[in-house]
Amino acid sequence: MSGDSSPSAKLLLECVEHVSTPVYVYQADVIEQQLQRLKDAFAGADLRVMYACKALSTGAILRLMNELGTGLDTVSIQEVELGLRAGFDPSRILYTPSMVSFDELSAVAKIGAQINIDTISVLEQFGSVFGGTIPVCIRINPHIMAGGNERISTGHIDSKFGISIHQMRHVERIVTSHGMLINGLHMHTGSDILDADVFLQGAELLFDVAESFPDLTFVDFGSGFKVPYKPDDISTDIEELGAKLCQRLKLFNEKRASPVALWIEPGKFLVSQAGTFLTRVNVVKQTTSTVFAGVDSGFNHLIRPMLYNSYHHITNISNPTGTPRVYSVVGYICETDTFAWDRKIAEIHQGDVLAFSNAGAYGFTMASNYNGRLRPAEVLIRHGRIVPIRRRETIDDLVRTELDGE
Ligand SMILES: *Cc1c(COP(=O)(O)O)cnc(C)c1O
């Protein structure tokens, strides 16, 4: 649905008229549709969608998620705070950090968010401080590789995330000796789920481990729900995955005294396609080999193409019916910051507005002030209305935390 979910050029140009460029534009109805798809796909389970807010954590988006009834998956105490400010009850916030200080972990535990622990020594420390007073979820590394080569593999043996599935005996000893309450088991491999069956083989390992934990109220399968970036991209067949996982969970629950809920943590799946990033062409530069279109942005605003080599479809919304020509789209940062090489785009003139699709996830949240540039504005389109949700930064924002050093 990458094509049909794009807002009309007219609406996008209206946003530019309101707040100029560069600007991130998000469509609330696309977020809602994606959430509904998940609810339908996992209809066979007691589902809780924990939105992974590192994908996009602007307050208006978090408030929208809260209104739509999702929980929140967070990775830092600051994200927890953002969630609280957006109105989330702490009980609906899951905290899944990596390598944070014990002080931070304790502070979040006291706030009342669901703690997820992914290191044996931390589990032990938590147990000795809190015993069974605060329930804990355990993040397991099942050593699967659901994306990439599409095989169950021990390839992730070196991953810094999770407690190895081979260390469960040790975990059980710690839990027993400290009288800990383990209410959840979690896995998130981070890789794209391309094949439901491979993912399910990994899930099987989690269900095995779950047999040893009588107090579980949920199992959390993380994310990895891939969305299409290119028109012919493979994406996760969420409907197939949902049906199969729910079926498996049902079998598992039949043997339990009380059934466990199913949690998932989509980030990208909920917000990627809802977002479009708009930039203006500063310069069209013909070199001996290439025609460059240089825009008023760079990896300071959208780093995914440079960091992950990811593809973002680019359209010239100022001249949509222009003759397609081949361009390399680059930024204005004094570094190599190529958004796209040799892309066919409707003829570009200086001043045209280029739209980058699928920019809702890991766009603004990864933006920086490199080169002294200001971070973009953000706009939410809801019920056909254009609502600014973040103003563009000013030079004062840039120096706000500086001290004069005297
Ligand atoms: C980043 C992250 C997610 C979300 O991943 P997406 O690919 O954006 O869906 C979910 N869970 C955890 C623990 C994460 O770190």
Ligand as a Chemical Component Dictionary entry (heavy atoms), coordinates in Angstrom:
data_LIG
# 
_chem_comp.id                   LIG 
_chem_comp.type                 NON-POLYMER 
_chem_comp.pdbx_formal_charge   0 
_chem_comp.three_letter_code    LIG 
# 
loop_
_chem_comp_atom.comp_id 
_chem_comp_atom.atom_id 
_chem_comp_atom.alt_atom_id 
_chem_comp_atom.type_symbol 
_chem_comp_atom.charge 
_chem_comp_atom.model_Cartn_x 
_chem_comp_atom.model_Cartn_y 
_chem_comp_atom.model_Cartn_z 
_chem_comp_atom.pdbx_ordinal 
LIG C1 C1 C 0 13.190 -1.001 17.831 1  
LIG C2 C2 C 0 12.403 -1.972 18.589 2  
LIG C3 C3 C 0 11.120 -2.336 18.155 3  
LIG C4 C4 C 0 10.475 -1.789 16.901 4  
LIG O1 O1 O 0 11.052 -2.228 15.723 5  
LIG P1 P1 P 0 10.395 -1.860 14.305 6  
LIG O2 O2 O 0 11.272 -2.498 13.321 7  
LIG O3 O3 O 0 10.362 -0.370 14.188 8  
LIG O4 O4 O 0 9.008  -2.395 14.315 9  
LIG C5 C5 C 0 10.412 -3.221 18.947 10 
LIG N1 N1 N 0 10.939 -3.743 20.084 11 
LIG C6 C6 C 0 12.172 -3.417 20.521 12 
LIG C7 C7 C 0 12.674 -4.005 21.782 13 
LIG C8 C8 C 0 12.941 -2.528 19.790 14 
LIG O5 O5 O 0 14.169 -2.225 20.222 15 
# 
loop_
_chem_comp_bond.comp_id 
_chem_comp_bond.atom_id_1 
_chem_comp_bond.atom_id_2 
_chem_comp_bond.value_order 
_chem_comp_bond.pdbx_ordinal 
LIG C1 C2 SING 1  
LIG C2 C3 SING 2  
LIG C2 C8 DOUB 3  
LIG C3 C4 SING 4  
LIG C3 C5 DOUB 5  
LIG C4 O1 SING 6  
LIG O1 P1 SING 7  
LIG P1 O2 DOUB 8  
LIG P1 O3 SING 9  
LIG P1 O4 SING 10 
LIG C5 N1 SING 11 
LIG N1 C6 DOUB 12 
LIG C6 C7 SING 13 
LIG C6 C8 SING 14 
LIG C8 O5 SING 15 
# 
